[in-house]
């Protein structure tokens, strides 16, 4: 008991004097508060042209808010309990219908597993493949970057042995894939990341034939499939071989990365094991968040948003192409037909890394193709330029600055807003 009194005295709650009774302190003095951490964010670049970022300012806040209210109003009390590992029946049904209608996929709600995005979907798939002894997994090159990149390290931590397969103007080289020991391949057929090429129809057929002959699997990242400008929509490989393809999708580029919503459409015999891996990963999915997305899908608000953003992104792509034609006609452009980025082919002899560094000094942040290669290719200097989150005026100004750099002129840095 004496120890308790001594502790209260030490903390200032009681006072004690020799020869006098112990009393409650008249005023408890709180301990000095810890100084607040100084929040000093790094200065924002003039313009960020790194790929894979949508227009964050165009997130459909009102549509999302309205959908959230409708989802909450419709939710039964039971929907507020611990969620199923693979996602609520409502969102899985909505995603399956969307994939059938918009992506020509062979989709059934029972084979949809909701996840936090492409990265988690890929990890769940690779773990499931490795658990069945399929450790040799191929990736596109360029695509996932050097061995020390987060993507490659993630695959290896999941137990995979990673093999590189080259990409050319027709997409993944399936003949090179067949020469590797791979029993699975991660591929972006609709809009290859980062080159922007679409997988040639003949190679699509060859890829499916490889999977059936090798008893192998295709992990299809449906990257940038929603935004197309000069071509008809390209259906999924999964729709041609649902028993051999895992299809991964996400809202990170169609809505916003912060939502952390993705899905995995599994082959018929794999859905249950993927759901088990998902349960071990995070014990379930955010039902109300996912059901909000389901309302976006079924109400038509998601489609309306996509149609509006296609027009926005097409204007921005055209602004980049027009500015390049005016200021840097020596730069060849590819990967124009779809997506949120394009590839700039620099003249021979240009130092890609030096251009990236010089552009950063001028306040223009972008990436070189070597960031996506297993090994640098100094004889193929290229830049990957994202235009999704930058308006047309700033895109034109950034291209003018980049052109000055390429032509050896003094820095041209437009005034910031």
Secondary structure, 3 states (H helix, E strand, C coil): CHHHHHHHHHCCCEECCCCCCCEECCCCCCCCCCCCCCCCCCCCCCEECCCCCCCHHHCCHHHHHHHHHHHHHHCCHHHHCCCCCCCCHHHHHHHHHHHHHHHCCCCCHHHEEEECCHHHHHHHHHHHHHHCCCCEEEEEECCCCCCCCHHHHHHHHCCCEEEEEEEECCEECHHHHHHCCCCEEEECCCCCCCCCCCCCHHHHHHHHHHHHHHCCEEEEECCCCCCECCCCCCCCCCCCCCCCEEEEEECCCCCCHHHCCEEEECCCCCHHHHHHHHHHHHCCCCHHHHHHHHHHHHHCHHHHHHHHHHHHHHHHHHHHHHHHHHHCCCCEEECCCECCEEEEECCCCCCHHHHHHHHHHCCEECEEHHHHCCCCCCCCCEEEEECCCCCHHHHHHHHHHHHHHHCCCCCCCCCCC
